[in-house]
Amino acid sequence: MPEEIIASQETRAGWDRIAATPEFRGLMTTKKVFIIPVFLFFLVYYFALPLLVGLAPHWMSTKIMGGANRAYVFALSQFVVAWVIAWRYLKAAGKFDRRVQEIVAQADESRGGK
């Protein structure tokens, strides 16, 4: 049991060192610059439907495509938007993962390749 505690403390110290590097802080800033605006956009987009249906029911009930009204088209568009956001995040996450690997490799090199 004491060996596990020591190993855990060493691992924690190693991660604390990595978290203190400018590269890691830059990565976290880059992630925030991507995630926060996308989250806010989707939040506004998601709640726009019930707000518009409640505040402008006649406008939202206007038929625009065959039998579908604006509310149905808007609701279906939310699926498309969610998939586009997921696709964009997957592309960005690949870049984030590569940067994480570089940061960890740099930390390993600075510790002597352990």
DSSP file (Angstrom, degrees, kcal/mol; ACC not computed):
  #  RESIDUE AA STRUCTURE BP1 BP2  ACC     N-H-->O    O-->H-N    N-H-->O    O-->H-N    TCO  KAPPA ALPHA  PHI   PSI    X-CA   Y-CA   Z-CA
    1    1 A M     >        0   0    0      0, 0.0     4,-1.7     0, 0.0     3,-0.3   0.000 360.0 360.0 360.0 -44.6    0.0    0.0    0.0
    2    2 A P  H  >  +     0   0    0      0, 0.0     4,-2.3     0, 0.0     5,-0.2   0.851 360.0  56.6 -61.5 -32.3    2.7    2.6    0.8
    3    3 A E  H  > S+     0   0    0      1,-0.2     4,-2.8     2,-0.2     5,-0.2   0.893 105.4  51.4 -64.6 -38.1    4.3    2.0   -2.7
    4    4 A E  H  > S+     0   0    0     -3,-0.3     4,-2.4     2,-0.2    -1,-0.2   0.891 109.8  49.2 -65.2 -38.7    1.0    2.8   -4.3
    5    5 A I  H  X S+     0   0    0     -4,-1.7     4,-2.4     2,-0.2    -2,-0.2   0.922 112.4  47.4 -66.3 -43.7    0.7    6.1   -2.4
    6    6 A I  H  X S+     0   0    0     -4,-2.3     4,-2.4     2,-0.2    -2,-0.2   0.927 113.2  48.4 -63.4 -45.1    4.3    7.1   -3.3
    7    7 A A  H  X S+     0   0    0     -4,-2.8     4,-2.5     1,-0.2    -1,-0.2   0.901 111.6  50.8 -61.8 -40.7    3.7    6.2   -7.0
    8    8 A S  H  X S+     0   0    0     -4,-2.4     4,-2.6     1,-0.2    -1,-0.2   0.901 110.3  48.8 -63.8 -41.2    0.4    8.2   -6.9
    9    9 A Q  H  X S+     0   0    0     -4,-2.4     4,-2.5     2,-0.2    -2,-0.2   0.891 111.5  49.6 -66.3 -39.8    2.2   11.2   -5.4
   10   10 A E  H  X S+     0   0    0     -4,-2.4     4,-2.3     2,-0.2    -2,-0.2   0.916 112.0  48.1 -64.9 -42.3    5.0   11.0   -8.0
   11   11 A T  H  X S+     0   0    0     -4,-2.5     4,-2.5     2,-0.2    -2,-0.2   0.925 112.1  49.4 -62.6 -44.5    2.4   10.8  -10.8
   12   12 A R  H  X S+     0   0    0     -4,-2.6     4,-2.4     1,-0.2    -2,-0.2   0.910 110.7  49.8 -61.6 -42.6    0.5   13.8   -9.3
   13   13 A A  H  X S+     0   0    0     -4,-2.5     4,-2.1     2,-0.2    -1,-0.2   0.894 110.4  51.1 -63.7 -39.3    3.7   15.8   -9.0
   14   14 A G  H  X S+     0   0    0     -4,-2.3     4,-2.1     2,-0.2    -2,-0.2   0.922 111.8  45.8 -63.9 -44.4    4.6   15.0  -12.7
   15   15 A W  H  X S+     0   0    0     -4,-2.5     4,-2.7     1,-0.2    -2,-0.2   0.862 110.0  54.7 -67.8 -35.0    1.1   16.1  -13.9
   16   16 A D  H  X S+     0   0    0     -4,-2.4     4,-1.1     2,-0.2    -1,-0.2   0.897 108.0  50.1 -63.5 -39.6    1.4   19.3  -11.7
   17   17 A R  H  < S+     0   0    0     -4,-2.1     4,-0.4     2,-0.2     3,-0.4   0.923 112.3  47.1 -62.8 -44.0    4.7   20.1  -13.5
   18   18 A I  H >< S+     0   0    0     -4,-2.1     3,-1.6     1,-0.2     6,-0.4   0.922 109.1  53.9 -63.9 -43.6    3.1   19.5  -16.9
   19   19 A A  H 3< S+     0   0    0     -4,-2.7    -1,-0.2     1,-0.3    -2,-0.2   0.749 104.7  56.5 -64.0 -22.9    0.1   21.7  -15.9
   20   20 A A  T 3< S+     0   0    0     -4,-1.1    -1,-0.3    -3,-0.4    -2,-0.2   0.564  85.3 104.4 -85.3  -8.6    2.4   24.5  -15.0
   21   21 A T  S <> S-     0   0    0     -3,-1.6     4,-2.1    -4,-0.4     5,-0.2  -0.401  76.9-127.2 -75.1 150.4    4.1   24.7  -18.4
   22   22 A P  H  > S+     0   0    0      0, 0.0     4,-2.4     0, 0.0     5,-0.2   0.835 109.6  58.7 -63.0 -31.9    3.2   27.5  -20.8
   23   23 A E  H  > S+     0   0    0      2,-0.2     4,-2.1     1,-0.2     5,-0.1   0.923 107.6  44.9 -64.0 -43.5    2.5   24.9  -23.5
   24   24 A F  H  > S+     0   0    0     -6,-0.4     4,-2.4     2,-0.2    -1,-0.2   0.917 113.1  49.8 -67.6 -42.8   -0.2   23.2  -21.4
   25   25 A R  H  X S+     0   0    0     -4,-2.1     4,-2.1     1,-0.2    -1,-0.2   0.892 110.6  51.7 -62.9 -38.0   -1.7   26.5  -20.4
   26   26 A G  H  X S+     0   0    0     -4,-2.4     4,-2.5     2,-0.2    -1,-0.2   0.898 108.3  51.2 -63.6 -40.5   -1.7   27.5  -24.1
   27   27 A L  H  X S+     0   0    0     -4,-2.1     4,-2.5     2,-0.2    -2,-0.2   0.925 109.5  49.6 -61.6 -44.7   -3.5   24.2  -25.0
   28   28 A M  H  X S+     0   0    0     -4,-2.4     4,-2.2     1,-0.2    -1,-0.2   0.882 111.1  50.0 -63.9 -37.7   -6.1   24.9  -22.3
   29   29 A T  H  X S+     0   0    0     -4,-2.1     4,-2.5     2,-0.2    -1,-0.2   0.919 109.9  50.7 -65.2 -43.1   -6.6   28.4  -23.7
   30   30 A T  H  X S+     0   0    0     -4,-2.5     4,-1.4     1,-0.2    -2,-0.2   0.906 110.4  49.6 -60.8 -42.5   -7.0   27.1  -27.2
   31   31 A K  H  X S+     0   0    0     -4,-2.5     4,-3.3     1,-0.2     5,-0.3   0.914 111.1  49.1 -63.3 -42.3   -9.6   24.5  -26.0
   32   32 A K  H  X S+     0   0    0     -4,-2.2     4,-2.0     1,-0.2    -2,-0.2   0.899 106.8  55.5 -64.2 -39.5  -11.5   27.3  -24.3
   33   33 A V  H  < S+     0   0    0     -4,-2.5    -1,-0.2     1,-0.2    -2,-0.2   0.823 117.4  37.0 -63.4 -30.3  -11.5   29.5  -27.3
   34   34 A F  H  X S+     0   0    0     -4,-1.4     4,-1.4    -3,-0.2    -2,-0.2   0.925 121.0  41.8 -83.0 -50.7  -13.0   26.6  -29.3
   35   35 A I  H  X S+     0   0    0     -4,-3.3     4,-2.8     1,-0.2     5,-0.2   0.902 108.6  53.8 -71.9 -45.3  -15.4   25.1  -26.8
   36   36 A I  H  X S+     0   0    0     -4,-2.0     4,-2.6    -5,-0.3     5,-0.2   0.934 111.1  43.4 -63.5 -49.2  -17.0   28.2  -25.1
   37   37 A P  H  > S+     0   0    0      0, 0.0     4,-2.7     0, 0.0    -1,-0.2   0.911 116.0  49.0 -62.8 -38.7  -18.2   29.9  -28.3
   38   38 A V  H  X S+     0   0    0     -4,-1.4     4,-2.5     2,-0.2    -2,-0.2   0.921 112.4  48.6 -65.1 -42.2  -19.5   26.7  -29.8
   39   39 A F  H  X S+     0   0    0     -4,-2.8     4,-2.5     2,-0.2    -1,-0.2   0.935 112.9  47.1 -61.6 -46.6  -21.3   25.9  -26.5
   40   40 A L  H  X S+     0   0    0     -4,-2.6     4,-2.4    -5,-0.2     5,-0.2   0.904 111.6  51.3 -64.1 -41.4  -22.9   29.3  -26.3
   41   41 A F  H  X S+     0   0    0     -4,-2.7     4,-2.9    -5,-0.2    -1,-0.2   0.952 112.8  44.8 -58.9 -49.3  -23.9   29.2  -30.0
   42   42 A F  H  X S+     0   0    0     -4,-2.5     4,-3.1     1,-0.2     5,-0.2   0.884 111.0  53.9 -66.2 -36.8  -25.6   25.8  -29.5
   43   43 A L  H  X S+     0   0    0     -4,-2.5     4,-2.2     2,-0.2    -1,-0.2   0.938 113.2  42.5 -61.1 -46.9  -27.3   26.9  -26.3
   44   44 A V  H  X S+     0   0    0     -4,-2.4     4,-1.2     2,-0.2    -2,-0.2   0.925 116.2  49.0 -64.5 -44.3  -28.8   30.0  -28.0
   45   45 A Y  H  X S+     0   0    0     -4,-2.9     4,-0.7    -5,-0.2    -2,-0.2   0.902 111.6  49.6 -62.2 -41.8  -29.7   27.9  -31.0
   46   46 A Y  H >< S+     0   0    0     -4,-3.1     3,-0.6     1,-0.2    -1,-0.2   0.920 115.2  41.6 -64.8 -45.5  -31.3   25.2  -28.9
   47   47 A F  H 3X S+     0   0    0     -4,-2.2     4,-1.7     1,-0.2    -1,-0.2   0.586  97.6  77.8 -83.0  -8.8  -33.5   27.5  -26.8
   48   48 A A  H 3X S+     0   0    0     -4,-1.2     4,-3.1    -3,-0.2     5,-0.3   0.874  88.4  59.3 -64.6 -36.2  -34.4   29.7  -29.8
   49   49 A L  H <X S+     0   0    0     -4,-0.7     4,-2.7    -3,-0.6     5,-0.2   0.971 109.2  38.4 -61.2 -57.4  -37.0   27.1  -30.9
   50   50 A P  H  > S+     0   0    0      0, 0.0     4,-2.1     0, 0.0    -1,-0.2   0.880 118.0  51.9 -64.4 -32.8  -39.1   27.1  -27.8
   51   51 A L  H  X S+     0   0    0     -4,-1.7     4,-3.1     2,-0.2     5,-0.3   0.945 112.5  44.2 -65.3 -46.0  -38.8   30.8  -27.4
   52   52 A L  H  X S+     0   0    0     -4,-3.1     4,-2.7     2,-0.2     8,-0.3   0.892 112.8  51.3 -65.9 -38.8  -39.8   31.5  -31.0
   53   53 A V  H  < S+     0   0    0     -4,-2.7    -1,-0.2    -5,-0.3    -2,-0.2   0.893 117.3  40.7 -64.2 -38.1  -42.7   29.0  -30.8
   54   54 A G  H  < S+     0   0    0     -4,-2.1    -2,-0.2    -5,-0.2    -1,-0.2   0.873 124.9  34.3 -77.4 -37.3  -43.9   30.8  -27.6
   55   55 A L  H  < S+     0   0    0     -4,-3.1    -3,-0.2     1,-0.2    -2,-0.2   0.755 132.8  24.1 -92.4 -26.0  -43.3   34.3  -28.7
   56   56 A A     X  +     0   0    0     -4,-2.7     4,-2.4    -5,-0.3     5,-0.2  -0.441  67.6 154.5-136.0  62.0  -44.1   34.2  -32.4
   57   57 A P  H  > S+     0   0    0      0, 0.0     4,-1.5     0, 0.0    14,-0.1   0.859  75.1  51.1 -63.9 -36.0  -46.4   31.2  -32.9
   58   58 A H  H  4 S+     0   0    0      2,-0.2     4,-0.2     1,-0.2    -2,-0.1   0.915 112.2  46.7 -68.3 -40.5  -48.0   32.5  -36.1
   59   59 A W  H >4 S+     0   0    0      1,-0.2     3,-1.2     2,-0.2    11,-0.3   0.915 113.4  48.5 -65.6 -43.1  -44.7   33.1  -37.7
   60   60 A M  H 3< S+     0   0    0     -4,-2.4    11,-2.1    -8,-0.3    10,-0.3   0.749 106.6  57.5 -70.3 -23.0  -43.3   29.7  -36.7
   61   61 A S  T 3< S+     0   0    0     -4,-1.5     2,-0.3    -5,-0.2    -1,-0.2   0.442  77.8 120.4 -88.2   1.8  -46.5   28.0  -38.0
   62   62 A T    <   -     0   0    0     -3,-1.2     8,-1.6    -4,-0.2     2,-0.3  -0.488  69.2-121.4 -66.6 128.4  -46.0   29.4  -41.5
   63   63 A K  E     +A   69   0A   0     -2,-0.3     6,-0.3     6,-0.2     3,-0.1  -0.536  43.6 158.9 -71.9 132.0  -45.6   26.6  -44.0
   64   64 A I  E     +     0   0A   0      4,-2.6     2,-0.4    -2,-0.3     5,-0.2   0.609  65.6  33.9-126.9 -24.9  -42.3   26.8  -45.9
   65   65 A M  E >  S-A   68   0A   0      3,-1.9     3,-2.6     1,-0.1     2,-0.3  -0.829 118.1 -68.0-137.3  96.9  -41.6   23.3  -47.3
   66   66 A G  T 3  S-     0   0    0     -2,-0.4    -1,-0.1     1,-0.3    -3,-0.0  -0.429 117.8 -13.8  61.0-118.5  -44.7   21.3  -48.4
   67   67 A G  T 3  S+     0   0    0     -2,-0.3     2,-0.4    -3,-0.1    -1,-0.3   0.445 115.0 103.0 -93.8  -1.1  -46.5   20.5  -45.2
   68   68 A A  E <   -A   65   0A   0     -3,-2.6    -4,-2.6     4,-0.1    -3,-1.9  -0.657  56.9-154.8 -88.4 134.8  -43.6   21.5  -42.9
   69   69 A N  E  >  -A   63   0A   0     -2,-0.4     4,-2.2    -6,-0.3    -6,-0.2  -0.446  36.4 -92.0 -97.8 178.1  -43.7   24.8  -41.1
   70   70 A R  H  > S+     0   0    0     -8,-1.6     4,-2.8   -10,-0.3     5,-0.2   0.863 123.3  56.7 -58.5 -37.8  -40.8   26.8  -39.8
   71   71 A A  H  > S+     0   0    0    -11,-2.1     4,-2.6     2,-0.2    -1,-0.2   0.921 108.6  45.6 -62.9 -44.3  -40.9   25.2  -36.4
   72   72 A Y  H  > S+     0   0    0    -12,-0.3     4,-2.6    -3,-0.2     5,-0.2   0.922 114.4  47.7 -65.2 -43.7  -40.5   21.7  -37.8
   73   73 A V  H  X S+     0   0    0     -4,-2.2     4,-2.1     2,-0.2    -2,-0.2   0.916 113.2  48.5 -63.7 -42.2  -37.7   22.8  -40.1
   74   74 A F  H  X S+     0   0    0     -4,-2.8     4,-1.1    -5,-0.2    -2,-0.2   0.924 111.2  50.3 -63.1 -44.1  -36.0   24.6  -37.3
   75   75 A A  H >X S+     0   0    0     -4,-2.6     4,-0.7     1,-0.2     3,-0.6   0.920 112.3  46.7 -61.2 -44.1  -36.3   21.5  -35.0
   76   76 A L  H >X S+     0   0    0     -4,-2.6     4,-1.2     1,-0.2     3,-0.8   0.848 105.4  60.5 -66.7 -33.1  -34.8   19.3  -37.7
   77   77 A S  H 3X S+     0   0    0     -4,-2.1     4,-2.8     1,-0.2    -1,-0.2   0.782  92.4  67.4 -65.6 -24.6  -32.0   21.7  -38.3
   78   78 A Q  H <X S+     0   0    0     -4,-1.1     4,-2.3    -3,-0.6    -1,-0.2   0.860  97.7  52.3 -64.3 -33.6  -31.0   21.3  -34.7
   79   79 A F  H <X S+     0   0    0     -3,-0.8     4,-2.2    -4,-0.7    -1,-0.2   0.925 110.4  47.9 -65.0 -43.4  -30.0   17.7  -35.5
   80   80 A V  H  X S+     0   0    0     -4,-1.2     4,-2.5     1,-0.2    -2,-0.2   0.932 112.2  49.0 -62.0 -46.1  -27.8   18.9  -38.4
   81   81 A V  H  X S+     0   0    0     -4,-2.8     4,-2.6     1,-0.2    -1,-0.2   0.908 109.9  51.8 -61.7 -42.3  -26.2   21.6  -36.2
   82   82 A A  H  X S+     0   0    0     -4,-2.3     4,-2.4     1,-0.2    -1,-0.2   0.912 111.4  47.1 -61.7 -42.4  -25.5   19.1  -33.5
   83   83 A W  H  X S+     0   0    0     -4,-2.2     4,-2.6     2,-0.2    -1,-0.2   0.887 111.5  50.5 -67.3 -38.6  -23.8   16.7  -36.0
   84   84 A V  H  X S+     0   0    0     -4,-2.5     4,-2.6     2,-0.2    -2,-0.2   0.918 111.6  48.2 -64.8 -42.5  -21.8   19.5  -37.5
   85   85 A I  H  X S+     0   0    0     -4,-2.6     4,-2.6     2,-0.2    -2,-0.2   0.920 111.9  49.5 -63.0 -43.4  -20.6   20.6  -34.1
   86   86 A A  H  X S+     0   0    0     -4,-2.4     4,-2.3     2,-0.2    -2,-0.2   0.920 111.8  48.5 -61.8 -43.2  -19.7   17.0  -33.2
   87   87 A W  H  X S+     0   0    0     -4,-2.6     4,-2.0     2,-0.2    -2,-0.2   0.921 112.4  48.3 -62.4 -45.0  -17.7   16.7  -36.4
   88   88 A R  H  X S+     0   0    0     -4,-2.6     4,-2.4     1,-0.2    -2,-0.2   0.894 111.3  50.7 -62.9 -39.9  -15.9   20.0  -35.9
   89   89 A Y  H  X S+     0   0    0     -4,-2.6     4,-3.4     2,-0.2    -1,-0.2   0.905 106.9  53.9 -66.8 -39.3  -15.1   18.9  -32.3
   90   90 A L  H  X S+     0   0    0     -4,-2.3     4,-1.6     2,-0.2    -1,-0.2   0.912 110.3  47.1 -60.1 -41.7  -13.7   15.6  -33.5
   91   91 A K  H  X S+     0   0    0     -4,-2.0     4,-1.2     1,-0.2    -1,-0.2   0.932 115.8  44.6 -64.2 -44.6  -11.4   17.4  -35.9
   92   92 A A  H  X S+     0   0    0     -4,-2.4     4,-2.5     1,-0.2    -2,-0.2   0.882 108.5  57.5 -67.2 -37.8  -10.3   19.8  -33.2
   93   93 A A  H  X S+     0   0    0     -4,-3.4     4,-2.9     1,-0.2    -1,-0.2   0.858 101.3  56.8 -63.5 -34.7   -9.9   17.1  -30.6
   94   94 A G  H  X S+     0   0    0     -4,-1.6     4,-1.9     2,-0.2    -1,-0.2   0.908 109.5  45.4 -60.7 -41.2   -7.4   15.3  -32.9
   95   95 A K  H  X S+     0   0    0     -4,-1.2     4,-2.1     2,-0.2    -2,-0.2   0.907 112.4  51.1 -67.7 -41.5   -5.3   18.5  -32.9
   96   96 A F  H  X S+     0   0    0     -4,-2.5     4,-2.2     1,-0.2    -2,-0.2   0.919 109.3  51.2 -60.8 -43.0   -5.7   18.8  -29.1
   97   97 A D  H  X S+     0   0    0     -4,-2.9     4,-2.4     1,-0.2    -1,-0.2   0.893 108.0  51.7 -63.5 -40.2   -4.6   15.2  -28.6
   98   98 A R  H  X S+     0   0    0     -4,-1.9     4,-2.0     1,-0.2    -1,-0.2   0.914 110.1  49.1 -63.1 -40.6   -1.5   15.7  -30.8
   99   99 A R  H  X S+     0   0    0     -4,-2.1     4,-2.4     2,-0.2    -2,-0.2   0.886 109.1  52.9 -66.0 -37.4   -0.5   18.8  -28.7
  100  100 A V  H  X S+     0   0    0     -4,-2.2     4,-2.7     2,-0.2     5,-0.2   0.931 108.3  50.5 -62.0 -44.8   -1.0   16.7  -25.5
  101  101 A Q  H  X S+     0   0    0     -4,-2.4     4,-2.4     1,-0.2    -2,-0.2   0.896 110.7  49.3 -60.9 -39.8    1.3   14.0  -26.8
  102  102 A E  H  X S+     0   0    0     -4,-2.0     4,-2.4     2,-0.2    -1,-0.2   0.913 111.5  48.9 -64.5 -42.1    3.9   16.7  -27.6
  103  103 A I  H  X S+     0   0    0     -4,-2.4     4,-2.1     2,-0.2    -2,-0.2   0.913 112.9  46.9 -64.8 -43.0    3.6   18.2  -24.2
  104  104 A V  H  X S+     0   0    0     -4,-2.7     4,-2.5     2,-0.2    -1,-0.2   0.900 111.4  51.8 -66.6 -40.1    3.9   14.8  -22.5
  105  105 A A  H  X S+     0   0    0     -4,-2.4     4,-2.4    -5,-0.2    -2,-0.2   0.908 109.7  49.7 -62.8 -41.3    6.9   13.9  -24.6
  106  106 A Q  H  X S+     0   0    0     -4,-2.4     4,-2.3     2,-0.2    -1,-0.2   0.902 110.8  49.9 -62.3 -40.8    8.6   17.2  -23.7
  107  107 A A  H  X S+     0   0    0     -4,-2.1     4,-1.3     2,-0.2    -2,-0.2   0.902 110.5  49.8 -65.4 -40.3    8.0   16.5  -20.0
  108  108 A D  H  <>S+     0   0    0     -4,-2.5     5,-3.5     1,-0.2     6,-0.6   0.907 111.1  49.6 -63.7 -41.6    9.4   13.0  -20.4
  109  109 A E  H ><5S+     0   0    0     -4,-2.4     3,-1.1     1,-0.2    -2,-0.2   0.900 109.3  51.4 -64.2 -40.5   12.5   14.4  -22.1
  110  110 A S  H 3<5S+     0   0    0     -4,-2.3    -1,-0.2     1,-0.3    -2,-0.2   0.762 109.0  51.6 -70.3 -22.6   13.0   17.1  -19.4
  111  111 A R  T 3<5S-     0   0    0     -4,-1.3    -1,-0.3    -3,-0.2    -2,-0.2   0.468 130.0 -93.6 -89.8  -2.1   12.8   14.3  -16.7
  112  112 A G  T < 5 -     0   0    0     -3,-1.1    -3,-0.2    -4,-0.4    -2,-0.1   0.716  69.4 -64.9  97.7  23.1   15.4   12.2  -18.5
  113  113 A G      <       0   0    0     -5,-3.5    -4,-0.2    -6,-0.1    -5,-0.1   0.740 360.0 360.0  76.1  24.0   13.2   10.0  -20.6
  114  114 A K              0   0    0     -6,-0.6    -1,-0.1    -5,-0.0    -5,-0.1   0.495 360.0 360.0 -71.5 360.0   11.5    8.1  -17.8
